Amino acid sequence: MKAFLLILAVLISTNARALDIKNVPGNGNLLTAQNVVWPTMPTDEVRGFLMTIDVSNTGDDEFEIRPQTVSYNNDVATWDYNVDWGDGSADDFTLNTTRNHAYSPAHPSYPVFQIEISGKFPGFRYYGSADVGKIESIDNWGIDFGDYHARAWYGCLNMQVLATDVPKWNAVQGNSLAKDIYFMFYQTKISSVPSTWDLSWANNMANSFAVCSSLTDWGVTDLSSATTMQNAFVGVSVVDWPLLDVSSCNNFNRTWFSGGASPIETFAGLTLGAVFPTSQMFSETWSAQSGARGSMTSVGIIDFSPLLSPLVFPMQQTWFGQDDLLAFPAMDFSKWGALLRTWENCNSMTDWAGTDVENVVISRRTFLGCSSLKTLSGNPVFTKATDMNQFLDGVTLNTADWDLLLSNMATYNLETSGALILSGGSSLHSAAGATSISTLQGRGWTITDGGLAP
């Protein structure tokens, strides 16, 4: 008996913060449960999904739980959950229909309550809800979520993510083959997506974090299942981006677009895969359209070689307005058929090292407004180009670089139909450049530049 009590004492003293041991005459040392405080387990282990709401943010004292109605079966095998409303009441539900709860203004916590959801609950869909302004924060992820989160917290403009546990997404399989997160955090106050989050399973990421101006930290690098990232990060405030595995994606239309000043300073690059390009694959991807424009100073090399044909699609306004970019690294553009306004108004860029432009047919306004551009160190050879109107408008290349471009065109570009316009801005050509211009004019080309160098 004494041995048993000794073992029990060790077990309790190991786990208790405070332990009261009393000496009872005639019975030896006995343990009592008085003042025993058991250790607190980590929040994500003992609590479910937690969110804080403020019911005073709109005109009523109610709040609704909005389950995700797409992709998941509407039965007890999928939905079997408990809602603790945070005011002393709780309900059990087994279907994915909207659940409303009325709060009393007389409650001491009014108007702020913390709701806990436990059990089987694959996901939310607050798109279209009148209560999007009432959600203040997600405090704990807790439960196993599903693989479909489209428009989950769409428009929850006051919602912060304060949870420190790792969300268990993709733990419950839905009916749809698509594992979509489009508009998932759209217009929320999420500030960080740490590297511990797993988004490698997500397919459609369009607008997933768009208009999240509080988002300043991005750590996830594996986005290898994403098929479209259109507008995914429009309006976020992340400064430094890591190298991203986006090997299934063929749509980066306006992914990091900024209608005003772009906050991006460094971008490590993208790892692409064997996908067919789309017409807007790299349209306005990092474009900064107005205001102070772009802050990007460093661009990582993107290897376009895994992309599959065709080559007819343009890179349009891809880095437009990134006017802190001093130089552009060596990239192979042989997969592209058009460079339309691609680096327009990158007015701090002094050198462009791009190569392999032999399949580019249209190169209009490619470097328009790049007033600091002096060299094309990649020695681009436009063998198939027929339209290079406003190509270098507002630019004065070094005479040697402009001469080399003209020489390459005269030697390798044999096109005789099409617009046949090449604009050299204010660049000056030498006598050798004049010979190249004469050759091109003989094929029907119109060449404009700053004239003969003195």
C-alpha positions, 0 to 999 in steps of 0.5 A: 500500500505504501509503495502504491501511495509513493508512486501516486505521490510522484505522479501527482507532484510531477503534474501539479503546480501546487500540492497539499499533503496532510499528515493524518494520524493513524493512517500515514501520509495521505494525499488530498486533492486540495489545491491541486492545479493541473497543468494547462495544455496547449490551446490548440490541443484542448480547444476547438476553433475560436473566434472573437466577435463584436455584435455591435459592429452592425445593427443587430445583436445576432451572429450567424455561423456560416458553414461552407455549402460547396463541396461537402456532403450535408450529413452527420458524417461530415457535419457534427459539431458543437457551438459554444456561443460564449454567453453560457449557451451552446448548441449541437448541429449536424447539417451545413445550414446557417445557424443564428444566435441572439445575444443579450445586451444585458450579458456582462461580456456584451458586445464582445464574445468568443465563440468555440466550434468543436467536432466535425466542421470542414469550413466556413463561407462568410461571402454574402453574410451581413455579419462579415464586419462582426468577426474581430479575430481568429484566436485558434484553428484547433479542429480539422478543416476540409480542402475547400475554402473558397470565399471563407472569410470574404470581406471580413474587413475587421478580422485579424488572425491571432491564432498561433497553432498551425491550421489543419487544412486539407484534413477532410476531403470534399466531393469536388476534385478542386481544392480551392481557396479563391477569395479565402482571406479577401479584404481581411486584416490577416498580417502573416502567413508563416512558413508552417502553413501548408498550402501545397494542396491548394488549386485555385488561389485567385484573389485569395489574399487580395486587398489584405493591406495588413499582410506584411509577412509571407513565409510559405514557399510550396504553392506547387498545386496552384493552377491560377494565382490571378490577383492573389496578392493584389494590395498586400504589403509584403516587402520581401518574397521568397522563391516560390514553387508554382510549378502547376500555375499558368495564370499570374495575371495581376498576381502582385499588381498594385494600383498605387505604390508597390511595396515589393523590394525583393522578389526571389523568383518563381519555379515554373513547371510544364504547363501551357501558357495562357493569354494573360499568364504574365500580364501586369504581374508585378505592375505598379500603375500609379503614385510612387510606383514600384519599390522593387530593387531585386528580381530573381531569375525566372526560368521559363524553359519548362513552359510548353508551346504555343509562343504567341502570348504576350508578357504585357506590362509585367514589370510596368512602373517598377521604377526602383529596379536598377538592372534586370537579370539574364532571363531567356524569353524564347517562350514568348511571342510578344513583349508589350509594355513589359518594362515600361516606366522602369525609369531607374533601370540602367541595364537589361540583360534579357536574352533569347528573344528570337520568337518575339514578333511584337515588342511595342513600348517595351522600354518606353519611359526607361529614361536611365536605360543605357545598355542591353547587355544580354545582346537581344536578337529580334529575328522575327520582330515586325512591330517595335513601335515606341520600343525605346521611346524616352530612352537614350541607349549608349551608341555602341548598344544601339548600333549592336541592336541595329546590326543584329536586326540587319543581319538576322531579321529578314522580315518584309511585311507587317508594321516594320517600325523600330523606334530607338528613342533618342539613341544616337547611331554611328556610321556603322549603325547608319549602314544597318539602318539603310539595310533595314529600310531597304526591306521596308522598315521605318527606323527612328532615333536621335540621329548620327552621333557626333 
